[in-house]
Amino acid sequence: WYTLNLQKIRMPTMNQSLDYKGYCDPSTPNCYTDSGTSGIWLPIAKSYCESLLNATKEELEGDLLIDLEGGDDGETITLKFPLVWVLEQAVNGRIRFTDPEDDNGRFVLGFPTFQHYYIVYDLGKATVAFVNIEQKEYDDDVSSGELGAMEENEWVCAGDTETAGAISKHGVTNISSVLGLLL
């Protein structure tokens, strides 16, 4: 795995921006990319997580933007993930929202990241690069709707089991039901 320096997580269509400057501590591995980790962990407070569950159709048409500090020049690198994809991945247990105030509030870009980015690990220079992979629009023939959906009430915002019921509000259990929100 490689350590990352998270700067911000933004959801512009939802008017949300979270500042993480100084959050990633190089002496403790709380922010990293790891192809062997089966999910993505985002240190997003419960209120922001709940706003994603209650998002409108227009808000879900936007993107989740993750700003990372670049290498030697410090230039910002922005990774972009469609919010509808983030919601689908969360419902299916591939994205977890961790409490940034908790010791386990980690930021991890694991295997699902590879659906949007080709990640190059340079062992000699101890660097990692992200190359955007062109994505097709989500539509009904992209998926059968059976993406390993979780048991009901298994997905939560930052460890709070009460928010799991919010999934039922949208009827979201797999990609087909997420697509239904956008139709």
Secondary structure, DSSP 4 states (H G I P E B T S, - for coil): -EE--EEEEEEGGGTEEEE-TTT--TTS--EEE-TTSSSEEEE--HHHHHHHHT--HHHHTSEEEEEEE-STT--EEEEEEEHHHHHHHHHTTSEEEE-TTSTT--EEE-GGGGGTEEEEEETTTTEEEEEEPP-PPP-TTT--S-S-PPPTT---BTTBGGGGGHHHHHT-SSHHHHHHHH-
